[in-house]
Amino acid sequence: MILMDIFMMIFSSLILLI
């Protein structure tokens, strides 16, 4: 699903920020 893909992208960005 595209929604899941976007969620994963946001999650990855959060991990990168930390």
mmCIF file of the N, C-alpha and C atoms, coordinates in Angstrom:
data_MODEL
# 
_entry.id   MODEL 
# 
loop_
_atom_site.group_PDB 
_atom_site.id 
_atom_site.type_symbol 
_atom_site.label_atom_id 
_atom_site.label_alt_id 
_atom_site.label_comp_id 
_atom_site.label_asym_id 
_atom_site.label_entity_id 
_atom_site.label_seq_id 
_atom_site.pdbx_PDB_ins_code 
_atom_site.Cartn_x 
_atom_site.Cartn_y 
_atom_site.Cartn_z 
_atom_site.occupancy 
_atom_site.B_iso_or_equiv 
_atom_site.pdbx_formal_charge 
_atom_site.auth_seq_id 
_atom_site.auth_comp_id 
_atom_site.auth_asym_id 
_atom_site.auth_atom_id 
_atom_site.pdbx_PDB_model_num 
ATOM 1  N N  . MET A 1 1  ? 0.836  -1.207 0.000  1.00 0.00 ? 1  MET A N  1 
ATOM 2  C CA . MET A 1 1  ? 0.000  0.000  0.000  1.00 0.00 ? 1  MET A CA 1 
ATOM 3  C C  . MET A 1 1  ? 0.870  1.256  0.000  1.00 0.00 ? 1  MET A C  1 
ATOM 4  N N  . ILE A 1 2  ? 0.420  2.280  -0.665 1.00 0.00 ? 2  ILE A N  1 
ATOM 5  C CA . ILE A 1 2  ? 1.187  3.532  -0.735 1.00 0.00 ? 2  ILE A CA 1 
ATOM 6  C C  . ILE A 1 2  ? 1.251  4.184  0.645  1.00 0.00 ? 2  ILE A C  1 
ATOM 7  N N  . LEU A 1 3  ? 0.143  4.106  1.396  1.00 0.00 ? 3  LEU A N  1 
ATOM 8  C CA . LEU A 1 3  ? 0.112  4.719  2.729  1.00 0.00 ? 3  LEU A CA 1 
ATOM 9  C C  . LEU A 1 3  ? 1.212  4.129  3.604  1.00 0.00 ? 3  LEU A C  1 
ATOM 10 N N  . MET A 1 4  ? 1.384  2.817  3.537  1.00 0.00 ? 4  MET A N  1 
ATOM 11 C CA . MET A 1 4  ? 2.426  2.159  4.338  1.00 0.00 ? 4  MET A CA 1 
ATOM 12 C C  . MET A 1 4  ? 3.801  2.636  3.898  1.00 0.00 ? 4  MET A C  1 
ATOM 13 N N  . ASP A 1 5  ? 3.963  2.813  2.593  1.00 0.00 ? 5  ASP A N  1 
ATOM 14 C CA . ASP A 1 5  ? 5.249  3.260  2.050  1.00 0.00 ? 5  ASP A CA 1 
ATOM 15 C C  . ASP A 1 5  ? 5.604  4.644  2.599  1.00 0.00 ? 5  ASP A C  1 
ATOM 16 N N  . ILE A 1 6  ? 4.624  5.532  2.619  1.00 0.00 ? 6  ILE A N  1 
ATOM 17 C CA . ILE A 1 6  ? 4.853  6.885  3.141  1.00 0.00 ? 6  ILE A CA 1 
ATOM 18 C C  . ILE A 1 6  ? 5.179  6.821  4.623  1.00 0.00 ? 6  ILE A C  1 
ATOM 19 N N  . PHE A 1 7  ? 4.471  5.956  5.343  1.00 0.00 ? 7  PHE A N  1 
ATOM 20 C CA . PHE A 1 7  ? 4.713  5.816  6.782  1.00 0.00 ? 7  PHE A CA 1 
ATOM 21 C C  . PHE A 1 7  ? 6.134  5.342  7.037  1.00 0.00 ? 7  PHE A C  1 
ATOM 22 N N  . MET A 1 8  ? 6.577  4.384  6.236  1.00 0.00 ? 8  MET A N  1 
ATOM 23 C CA . MET A 1 8  ? 7.938  3.851  6.384  1.00 0.00 ? 8  MET A CA 1 
ATOM 24 C C  . MET A 1 8  ? 8.966  4.944  6.096  1.00 0.00 ? 8  MET A C  1 
ATOM 25 N N  . MET A 1 9  ? 8.679  5.762  5.092  1.00 0.00 ? 9  MET A N  1 
ATOM 26 C CA . MET A 1 9  ? 9.604  6.841  4.735  1.00 0.00 ? 9  MET A CA 1 
ATOM 27 C C  . MET A 1 9  ? 9.724  7.837  5.885  1.00 0.00 ? 9  MET A C  1 
ATOM 28 N N  . ILE A 1 10 ? 8.602  8.191  6.498  1.00 0.00 ? 10 ILE A N  1 
ATOM 29 C CA . ILE A 1 10 ? 8.610  9.130  7.624  1.00 0.00 ? 10 ILE A CA 1 
ATOM 30 C C  . ILE A 1 10 ? 9.354  8.523  8.800  1.00 0.00 ? 10 ILE A C  1 
ATOM 31 N N  . PHE A 1 11 ? 9.124  7.235  9.043  1.00 0.00 ? 11 PHE A N  1 
ATOM 32 C CA . PHE A 1 11 ? 9.785  6.552  10.152 1.00 0.00 ? 11 PHE A CA 1 
ATOM 33 C C  . PHE A 1 11 ? 11.294 6.540  9.944  1.00 0.00 ? 11 PHE A C  1 
ATOM 34 N N  . SER A 1 12 ? 11.707 6.279  8.713  1.00 0.00 ? 12 SER A N  1 
ATOM 35 C CA . SER A 1 12 ? 13.144 6.247  8.384  1.00 0.00 ? 12 SER A CA 1 
ATOM 36 C C  . SER A 1 12 ? 13.759 7.628  8.611  1.00 0.00 ? 12 SER A C  1 
ATOM 37 N N  . SER A 1 13 ? 13.035 8.660  8.235  1.00 0.00 ? 13 SER A N  1 
ATOM 38 C CA . SER A 1 13 ? 13.534 10.029 8.414  1.00 0.00 ? 13 SER A CA 1 
ATOM 39 C C  . SER A 1 13 ? 13.714 10.330 9.897  1.00 0.00 ? 13 SER A C  1 
ATOM 40 N N  . LEU A 1 14 ? 12.772 9.868  10.712 1.00 0.00 ? 14 LEU A N  1 
ATOM 41 C CA . LEU A 1 14 ? 12.858 10.089 12.157 1.00 0.00 ? 14 LEU A CA 1 
ATOM 42 C C  . LEU A 1 14 ? 14.093 9.417  12.731 1.00 0.00 ? 14 LEU A C  1 
ATOM 43 N N  . ILE A 1 15 ? 14.350 8.195  12.304 1.00 0.00 ? 15 ILE A N  1 
ATOM 44 C CA . ILE A 1 15 ? 15.520 7.452  12.790 1.00 0.00 ? 15 ILE A CA 1 
ATOM 45 C C  . ILE A 1 15 ? 16.795 8.176  12.370 1.00 0.00 ? 15 ILE A C  1 
ATOM 46 N N  . LEU A 1 16 ? 16.799 8.707  11.155 1.00 0.00 ? 16 LEU A N  1 
ATOM 47 C CA . LEU A 1 16 ? 17.986 9.424  10.653 1.00 0.00 ? 16 LEU A CA 1 
ATOM 48 C C  . LEU A 1 16 ? 18.212 10.704 11.451 1.00 0.00 ? 16 LEU A C  1 
ATOM 49 N N  . LEU A 1 17 ? 17.120 11.345 11.847 1.00 0.00 ? 17 LEU A N  1 
ATOM 50 C CA . LEU A 1 17 ? 17.230 12.595 12.612 1.00 0.00 ? 17 LEU A CA 1 
ATOM 51 C C  . LEU A 1 17 ? 17.851 12.350 13.983 1.00 0.00 ? 17 LEU A C  1 
ATOM 52 N N  . ILE A 1 18 ? 17.480 11.243 14.599 1.00 0.00 ? 18 ILE A N  1 
ATOM 53 C CA . ILE A 1 18 ? 17.977 10.942 15.942 1.00 0.00 ? 18 ILE A CA 1 
ATOM 54 C C  . ILE A 1 18 ? 19.457 10.576 15.882 1.00 0.00 ? 18 ILE A C  1 
# 
